[in-house]
Amino acid sequence: MIRPATERLIERDRKLPAKITLRIIGLSTLILFFSTVTHAGGPEYVAGSTYFNSSTMGQPLTWSQGQVNYYTDQGDLSPILANSAANAFVAGAFQQWTSVSTASLTVIAAGQLQEDVNGSNIQVNSEGVVTAPADITPSATYEPVGIVYDYDGTVTDALLGQGAGDPSQCFWNAAYGSDDNFGVAANFLHSLVSSMANARFNLLN
């Protein structure tokens, strides 16, 4: 059981050159994030017969008014990608998607999270219950998309299990994220994307 629920991150493949890896990080993040919007086989989420307003039954879930406001971590992504550079990289990655002529989604960098999310403020106890900063939990609809920069892999360890943030696991844990709160009007209310360019690898190589 996860309380509050926080999910998925981006990491770095130790076998790839930095520029190629960073492109993969950006693409992986947005592929995950937008999979709910442009899923190849149709929408990933549709409103069912319970919870949602009856008039929305069968409709794809969307972001209200086609707009997504995202908030980035206050920390650095890696020694080679400080906070401002990481923010610019994320903005550029989103722009790759929103500039597509058929895109019907507007993505706005609305600000930063209230903290540097790291291993000191996101933890899991022996029962598997995760404690995380309030502004990246599903109830944080005032910051509907949180993007976490996991500098050293400790957030990944907390969410996926000890050792998941190790450089040797970067390929397998390359990207993860999820929509984790939905409104009765068939709208997404919150999503979390976490990203990691593992600093331990950078410092050792």
Secondary structure, DSSP 4 states (H G I P E B T S, - for coil): --SS-----B---TTS-HHHHHHHHHHHHHHHHHTTTS-TTS-S-B--SSSS-GGGTTPBPEEGGGEEEEEE-SS-SBTTB-HHHHHHHHHHHHHHHHTSTT---EEEEEEE-SS---TTTSEE-TT--EE--GGGSTT-TTS-EEEEE-SSSHHHHHHH-TTTTSGGGTTTTSBEEEEEEEETTTEEEEEEEEE---HHHHHH-
